[in-house]
Structures are given as structure tokens and as C-alpha cells.
């Protein structure tokens, strides 16, 4: 039998991984992902930079999906948690694909922020890996993870007949009844 603390641990790992993935995707969408020289007519040749959000409009929605995944995986249980785990894992694959699609290791124009380009795509790849891992952990451990509100569920046969009349009086008081009145 697993202890309550060990059954909550995978849920916390999944929640933290998804929060980190959401932050990484949002940060990646703000960084430069590509740069190219463009002829600007009278101004000559200018460096045209594109952020992650401009290159791929899916980065911010994937970050929101990761945040929603935290809420969904914490609140759900059983098969629903497994389905959400698969959705999160597939979203992680999509984030990884977006990060790797068009990634190049050289050939940047002069003045291009190569470090920012690598950081932006690297953050998106890291977020994809985190989301994939969180989805797989959630899918595999759905039955063992703690459920929201499970601690507060009332036991089935909680109310039993009291053997002692004094105990019955105290229980009536605890339930908000006046034991001195006739019924």
C-alpha cells in the first residue's frame, strides 16, 4: 500500500513540469526565432527579426494548454486523467516539432542574435519534452495519483448507533440538535 505522500508525488511532478513548460513556451514566444536581411528600398538592407510568436502562432496557445493541463490533471481522475495525459503528451510532441522545424546551426546574417535564436527554439524544445514527460507520467500513473477532494470524502457508514445514552446526547449536540426537546 502506498502512503498518501508518495501517491501525491507524481501529481506534483506533473504539475510542476507543466507549469515550467508553460513558462518556457511563453518565454520562447517572446524571443527572436529567425533573422534575415531584407531590402528596404531607400534605407538599404535591414535586418528583419521574427519572434517565436510571429514564426509560429501555436506557442502561446500551447502554453495556455499546459496551464489548463495542470488544472485538468489535478481535478480529474481515472480514465479522464489518462485521456488528458495523452492530449498533453501530443501537445508536447507538437511543441517539440515546432521548435525543431526550421532550426539551423549556422548561416545567420551579420548582426543576427544567434544566441537568442538558439535560446528561443531551445526553450520550446525543452517545453515539448516537459509536456511529453508530464503526459506520459499522468497517463501511466493515473490510477495511483491522488485525486482532488479524495481527502474530504465521507466514509460510507459514518453514522452508527451510539451505545451510551450520554454519547447520543453529545452527538446530537454536535449535529446541532437540542437533545432536551421531545421529538
Buried (B, 14 or more C-beta within 10 A) or exposed (E): EEEEEEBEBBBEBBBEBBBBBBBBBBBBBBBBBBBEBEEEEEEEEEBEBBBBBEBBEBBBEBBEBBBBBBEBBBEBBEEEBBBBBEBBBEBBBBBBBBBEEEBEEEEBEEEBBBEBBBBBBBBBBBBBBBBBBBBBBBBEBBEEBBBEEEEEEEEEEEEEEEEEEEEEBEBBEEEEEEBEEEE
